[in-house]
């Protein structure tokens, strides 16, 4: 059983995050399951703000993948500066295949492709 949320939305129903170029985007990733989930962002690096409610100290920590272990809560942020349609997902690809992912879409960016989940 997976028990994973991003910004309060539970896997597998995490909606597309729509941003504008220049936005400061915050994500809160929570793992209430028993597996570690290496959360990976395409096209962006995140600044780690806190883990389990404890603010990061020392030098800024910029990552494109971070391990969300059982029971952990990560707060991260990034500046939307790479327009496109991006996928953020658990890097355990069998988890991503089951839906542990979200799409990041820049306002006004479209694609001619239509998948099983597009409207």
ABEGO torsion letter per residue (X at the ends): XBBBBBGGBBOABBBBBBBBBGBBBBBBBBBABABBBBBBBBGBBBBBABBGGBBBBEBBBBBABBBBBBGBBBBBBBBBABBEBBBBBBABAAAAAAGBBBBBBBBGBBBABBBAABX
